[in-house]
Amino acid sequence: MRLKLLAILFALFGFLSQKAIARDFAAKDIMNEIMRFNKSVIETQPEYFNGKIHRMSGGTFEFMRGSAHLMNLDLQKSGELAFLRTSPVGLAAGDLHMHNFSVFAPPGETAGYVIDDLDEACADVPLSYDVFRLAVSIIIGFKEVLQRDELEQALQSLIQGYQDRAASDGAPGVSQALPKLVKDFITDEITTTQKKFIKKKTMALTANRFDYDKHLPVPENEKALVEKAMRDYLNKIVTKKEIPLTATEILDISQRYDKGLSSIGLKRYFVLIRGNGQDWRDNQILEAKVVRNSSLRANSNEEQHADTLEAMSRAHLSPDPFLGYLNVGSDTFLVRQNFPWSETMENTSLTDAKKINELARALGLITADFHSASGKGKEMKVWLEKHLEQFISWAFIYGKQLQADHEALQKFCSQDKFEKQGDL
């Protein structure tokens, strides 16, 4: 089956190279670029790449989520978007869209709504890239329920929220500044407890094992390598963070390839550890995700590691004691704790223009707060004021380009070049 899928995919690659999709931006052939970016997944997990392509074909927002590298190429090289490259530079989130924010409620801290996907974080790039991608996601996410003038107002709310927070230069209190809509959402979602979270992810009370209806087993020889690497890593954490050794006892290790959309096909290990109690519901889950460097600019592995760690430290309200990197064989993995609070305000749940404006403003506040540590808040406020009309106009133009790109992908999928997959 795998060889068959590989043959289909690489035959498609040759076919598409001869049938480039005309675009006005830097990525002239979207399918060629998608295949190039996902080359390692195609070679190792072709069935997951197949599923990813079909999920991307399901809607323009799904296409956008699965193809951040396309927009990042356009942002870096398109003449039409050159004005974005004149903005102040700093540490960018890299794959910002409205579904990459979620509730975060670390123990003993005030719950907040934060940027939660920072695998594409990258330093020394224009901060406008984040705001532009976020603006386009609002257009794509709400184009079915809002008129053009209402979408423009939502973008105005996004930018106004960003400017208001940027002007404060990172003063404390972004959670208090969030609109009531978002505060109410946070309050509703933090009722999920760690115990309910663990019960959902694992099996019976005495098993201390993952639920393998939701996770995949790791082959025993590979599992031994992962366990040794993780044990060595946790031993260092125990010493450095003063965590009891008993709280890091490794109980089980599983894997998945189907989390997220852009990351489908990339390996993730899940490690169940004992936690601070003897009850199985006190267990904790660590995730180790294979690292892929940002598509925002060429950088070294060391730079990517530093950028991602810095971005996660900035975005989250409390440091994750398990955050870091480990190597398993020749691959490097980002390690972090899985928390029970990870709910996102979905575009499908909002239809009222006023509420959408509130959400857009909140996302602007949070993004500016994340950018504030780069020390360019006031400069970004001035830049956005100067380029506001151009920024909004090109966000709509780029949204139309994404719709065309999505339609092109749908056309190729309908030609049965890929075998159809069920939900991953």
C-alpha positions in Angstrom: 0.0 0.0 0.0 2.8 2.4 0.9 4.7 1.8 -2.3 1.5 2.3 -4.2 0.9 5.6 -2.6 4.4 6.7 -3.2 4.1 5.9 -6.8 0.9 7.8 -7.1 2.3 10.8 -5.3 5.5 11.1 -7.3 3.6 10.5 -10.5 1.4 13.4 -9.5 4.5 15.5 -8.7 5.7 15.0 -12.2 2.3 15.8 -13.7 1.9 18.9 -11.7 5.4 20.2 -12.5 4.2 20.4 -16.1 0.8 22.0 -15.2 1.9 25.0 -13.0 -1.0 27.1 -11.5 -0.7 30.7 -12.6 -0.4 33.0 -9.6 0.4 36.6 -9.1 2.6 35.9 -6.1 6.0 34.3 -5.5 4.9 30.7 -5.2 4.1 30.1 -8.9 3.2 26.4 -8.7 1.4 25.6 -5.4 1.3 21.9 -5.8 5.0 21.7 -6.6 5.7 23.8 -3.5 3.4 21.7 -1.3 5.2 18.5 -2.5 8.6 20.0 -1.9 7.8 21.2 1.6 6.3 17.8 2.6 9.0 15.7 0.9 10.0 13.9 4.1 6.4 13.1 5.0 5.7 11.8 1.5 8.8 9.5 1.7 8.0 8.2 5.2 4.3 8.5 5.8 2.6 8.8 2.3 -0.8 7.7 3.6 -0.8 10.7 6.0 0.2 13.1 3.3 -2.6 11.8 1.2 -5.0 12.4 4.1 -3.6 15.9 4.7 -4.1 16.9 1.1 -7.8 15.8 1.2 -8.3 17.7 4.5 -6.8 20.8 2.9 -9.2 20.4 0.0 -12.1 20.5 2.3 -12.2 24.3 2.6 -10.2 27.5 2.1 -9.5 27.9 5.8 -8.3 24.3 5.9 -6.1 25.0 2.9 -4.6 28.0 4.6 -3.9 26.1 7.8 -2.1 23.3 5.9 0.0 25.6 3.7 1.6 28.3 5.9 4.8 27.7 4.0 3.1 29.0 0.8 2.1 32.3 2.4 5.5 32.6 4.1 7.2 32.3 0.7 4.8 34.9 -0.8 5.5 37.2 2.2 9.2 37.0 1.7 9.5 37.3 -2.0 6.4 38.7 -3.7 6.8 42.2 -5.1 3.1 42.9 -4.4 3.7 42.4 -0.7 7.0 44.2 -0.4 5.5 46.9 1.8 5.1 44.3 4.5 8.8 43.8 4.6 9.3 47.5 5.6 7.8 46.9 9.1 9.8 46.6 12.3 11.4 43.2 12.8 11.4 40.9 15.8 10.3 37.4 16.9 7.3 36.4 14.9 4.9 33.5 15.7 5.2 32.4 12.1 1.9 30.5 11.6 -0.6 32.9 13.1 -4.3 32.4 12.4 -7.4 32.6 14.5 -7.4 28.9 15.4 -3.9 29.0 16.8 -5.0 30.7 20.0 -6.5 28.8 22.9 -7.3 28.8 26.6 -4.3 28.4 28.9 -4.7 28.0 32.7 -1.5 26.9 34.4 -1.9 25.9 38.1 -1.9 28.9 40.4 -2.1 31.5 37.6 -4.8 33.5 36.0 -6.2 31.8 33.0 -5.7 33.5 29.6 -6.2 33.2 25.9 -2.8 32.7 24.2 -1.0 31.9 21.0 -0.6 28.1 21.3 1.2 26.9 18.1 4.7 28.3 17.8 6.6 25.7 15.7 7.1 28.3 13.0 8.4 31.0 15.3 11.3 32.9 13.9 13.4 35.9 15.0 14.5 38.9 13.0 11.6 38.9 10.5 9.0 41.6 9.9 6.3 41.5 12.6 3.7 42.6 10.0 3.8 39.0 8.7 1.9 37.8 11.8 -0.7 40.5 11.7 -1.2 40.0 7.9 -1.7 36.2 8.2 -4.1 36.7 11.1 -6.1 39.3 9.1 -6.3 37.0 6.1 -7.5 34.2 8.4 -10.4 36.4 9.7 -11.4 37.1 6.1 -11.3 33.5 5.1 -12.9 32.3 8.3 -15.9 34.6 8.2 -16.4 35.3 4.5 -19.6 33.2 4.5 -21.3 35.0 7.3 -20.1 38.7 6.9 -20.4 41.2 4.1 -17.3 42.9 2.8 -17.9 46.1 4.9 -18.4 43.9 8.0 -15.1 42.0 7.3 -13.3 45.4 6.9 -14.7 46.4 10.3 -13.4 43.2 11.8 -9.9 43.9 10.4 -10.2 47.4 11.7 -11.0 45.9 15.2 -8.0 43.5 14.9 -5.6 46.4 14.0 -7.1 48.7 16.6 -6.6 46.0 19.3 -3.0 45.6 18.2 -2.3 49.3 18.2 -3.8 49.8 21.6 -1.7 47.1 23.1 1.4 48.1 21.1 1.1 51.7 22.5 1.4 50.3 26.0 4.7 48.6 25.2 3.9 45.4 27.0 2.5 46.8 30.3 1.0 44.1 32.5 -2.7 43.3 32.2 -3.5 42.0 28.7 -6.0 39.4 30.3 -7.9 42.2 31.9 -8.1 44.1 28.6 -9.7 41.2 26.8 -13.4 41.7 25.8 -16.2 40.0 27.7 -16.8 37.5 24.9 -13.3 36.0 25.3 -13.3 36.2 29.1 -16.6 34.3 29.2 -15.2 31.7 26.9 -12.1 31.2 29.1 -14.4 30.9 32.2 -16.4 28.2 30.5 -13.4 26.2 29.3 -11.3 26.1 32.5 -13.9 23.9 34.1 -12.0 21.0 32.5 -9.8 19.4 35.2 -6.5 17.6 34.9 -8.3 14.5 36.2 -10.9 14.6 33.4 -8.2 15.2 30.9 -6.2 12.2 32.0 -9.3 10.0 32.1 -10.1 10.9 28.5 -6.6 10.2 27.2 -5.8 7.0 29.1 -7.3 3.6 29.9 -8.7 1.9 33.0 -7.9 3.0 36.6 -5.2 0.4 37.2 -3.6 0.3 33.7 -1.7 3.6 33.6 -1.7 3.3 29.8 -2.7 5.4 26.9 -6.0 4.7 25.1 -4.8 3.0 21.9 -8.1 3.8 20.2 -6.6 7.3 20.0 -2.9 6.6 20.0 -0.6 4.3 18.1 1.8 1.9 19.8 5.5 2.4 19.5 7.5 -0.7 18.3 9.4 -2.2 21.2 13.0 -1.5 19.9 12.0 2.1 19.1 10.2 2.5 22.4 13.3 1.5 24.3 15.3 4.3 22.5 12.6 6.9 23.3 12.3 5.8 26.9 16.1 6.1 27.5 16.3 9.5 25.8 13.3 10.7 27.8 14.6 9.3 31.1 17.9 11.1 30.6 16.1 14.3 29.7 13.8 14.0 32.8 16.7 13.3 35.1 18.2 16.7 34.1 14.8 18.4 34.6 14.4 16.9 38.1 17.8 18.3 39.1 17.2 21.7 37.5 13.6 22.3 38.4 13.4 20.6 41.7 10.7 18.2 40.6 10.5 14.9 42.7 12.0 12.0 40.8 9.0 9.9 41.6 6.8 12.4 39.7 8.7 11.6 36.5 8.3 7.8 36.5 7.6 6.8 32.8 4.4 4.7 32.6 3.8 4.4 28.9 4.9 5.8 25.5 2.7 6.1 22.4 2.9 8.0 19.1 0.7 9.9 16.7 1.1 11.3 13.2 -2.3 13.0 12.8 -2.3 16.0 15.1 -2.9 19.5 13.7 -3.1 20.0 10.0 0.1 21.6 8.9 1.9 19.0 11.0 0.1 15.9 9.8 2.7 13.2 9.1 5.3 14.5 11.5 6.0 12.1 14.4 4.9 12.9 17.9 5.6 10.8 20.9 3.4 11.0 24.0 4.9 10.0 27.4 2.7 9.3 30.3 4.5 10.1 33.6 3.4 9.4 37.3 2.8 13.0 38.4 2.7 14.2 42.0 0.3 11.7 43.4 -0.3 8.0 43.6 -3.7 8.2 42.0 -3.7 7.4 38.3 -5.7 10.7 37.7 -2.7 12.7 38.9 -0.6 11.4 35.9 0.8 13.9 33.4 1.3 13.7 29.7 4.4 15.0 27.9 4.5 15.5 24.1 7.7 15.3 22.0 7.2 16.5 18.5 9.8 16.2 15.7 11.2 19.6 14.8 10.9 21.2 11.4 12.5 24.6 10.9 10.5 27.7 10.2 9.6 28.5 6.6 9.8 32.3 7.4 13.5 32.4 6.6 16.5 30.1 6.4 17.9 29.3 9.9 20.0 26.8 11.6 18.6 24.0 13.9 20.1 25.8 16.9 18.4 29.1 15.9 15.1 27.4 15.5 15.3 25.7 18.9 16.2 29.0 20.6 13.4 30.9 18.7 10.7 28.3 19.6 11.6 28.2 23.2 11.7 32.0 23.5 8.4 32.3 21.7 6.7 29.8 24.0 8.1 31.5 27.0 6.7 34.8 25.8 3.3 33.6 24.8 2.4 31.5 27.8 1.6 32.9 31.3 3.7 30.4 33.2 6.8 28.5 32.3 6.4 24.8 31.4 8.9 23.0 33.6 9.3 20.2 30.9 9.9 22.5 28.0 13.0 21.8 26.0 14.6 19.5 23.3 15.8 16.0 23.2 17.3 13.7 20.5 16.1 10.3 19.6 18.4 8.8 17.1 19.1 11.4 14.4 15.9 13.4 15.1 15.3 16.3 17.4 12.0 16.7 19.3 10.4 19.6 21.1 9.2 18.5 24.5 6.3 20.1 26.3 3.6 19.3 28.8 0.1 18.6 27.5 -2.4 20.7 29.5 -6.2 20.1 29.7 -7.0 23.6 28.6 -6.6 23.8 24.8 -10.0 25.0 23.5 -10.2 27.5 20.6 -12.9 29.9 19.6 -13.9 28.4 16.3 -15.0 30.6 13.4 -17.9 28.2 12.9 -19.3 29.1 16.3 -19.6 32.9 15.6 -22.0 34.6 13.2 -22.7 37.9 14.9 -20.7 40.8 13.5 -20.4 42.5 16.9 -19.0 39.3 18.5 -16.6 38.7 15.6 -15.3 42.3 16.1 -14.7 41.5 19.8 -12.8 38.4 18.9 -10.7 40.2 16.3 -9.8 42.9 18.8 -8.8 40.3 21.3 -6.5 38.6 18.8 -4.9 41.9 18.0 -4.3 42.6 21.7 -2.8 39.2 22.3 -0.6 39.4 19.2 0.8 42.8 20.1 1.4 41.5 23.6 3.5 38.7 22.2 5.4 41.1 19.9 6.0 43.6 22.8 9.1 41.7 24.1 10.8 42.6 20.8 10.6 46.2 21.9 9.0 47.4 18.7 5.4 48.1 19.9 5.3 51.8 19.3 7.1 51.4 15.9 4.6 48.9 14.8 1.7 51.2 15.9 3.2 53.9 13.6 3.8 51.5 10.8 0.2 50.2 10.9 -1.2 53.7 10.9 0.9 54.5 7.8 0.0 51.4 5.9 -3.5 50.7 7.1 -5.4 51.2 3.8 -2.8 49.2 1.8 -2.7 46.5 4.5 -6.4 45.9 4.4 -6.7 46.0 0.7 -4.0 43.4 0.2 -5.4 41.2 2.9 -8.6 40.9 0.8 -6.6 40.4 -2.4 -4.6 37.6 -0.8 -7.7 36.0 0.6 -9.0 35.7 -3.0 -5.7 34.2 -4.1 -6.1 31.6 -1.3 -9.6 30.8 -2.6 -8.2 30.2 -6.1 -5.4 28.1 -4.7 -7.9 26.0 -2.8 -10.1 25.5 -5.9 -7.0 24.4 -7.8 -6.2 21.8 -5.1 -9.8 20.6 -5.2 -9.6 20.2 -9.0 -6.5 18.0 -8.7 -8.0 15.9 -5.9 -11.1 15.3 -8.0 -8.9 13.8 -10.7 -8.4 10.8 -8.4 -4.6 11.4 -8.3 -4.9 10.7 -4.6 -6.8 7.8 -3.1 -9.5 9.1 -0.8 -8.9 8.7 2.9 -11.2 8.7 5.9 -10.7 10.9 8.8 -7.2 10.6 10.2 
